Amino acid sequence: MNFPQTDKTLIQTLTEATRKKMTAKEVHNQRVSFILATLDDGKTSITQEKVEKELSKLEGAAA
């Protein structure tokens, strides 16, 4: 059976990405994005502003 081959450039790019240290701002933005996507059910009236506010409280408590 012939399986498709993954592009070597893609593998290299993904490997390099795993070695990159994310900044605190990047981690924060990633969390906001994840929360918004998780809660987006078409019924919830959650806003990015609300997520930012609550996440900032949690991040402040963790620091």
ZIDA-V301094 format. One record per backbone hydrogen bond with DSSP energy under -1.0 kcal/mol. CO is the residue of the C=O (numbers start at 0). NH is the residue of the N-H. If there is no record, write none. Layout:
[[CO:NH] [CO:NH]]
//
This chain:
[[6:10] [7:11] [8:12] [9:13] [10:14] [11:15] [12:16] [13:17] [22:26] [23:27] [24:28] [25:29] [26:30] [27:31] [28:32] [29:33] [30:34] [31:35] [32:36] [33:37] [34:38] [38:40] [46:50] [47:51] [48:52] [49:53] [50:54] [51:55] [52:56] [53:57] [54:58] [55:59] [56:60] [57:61] [58:62]]
//
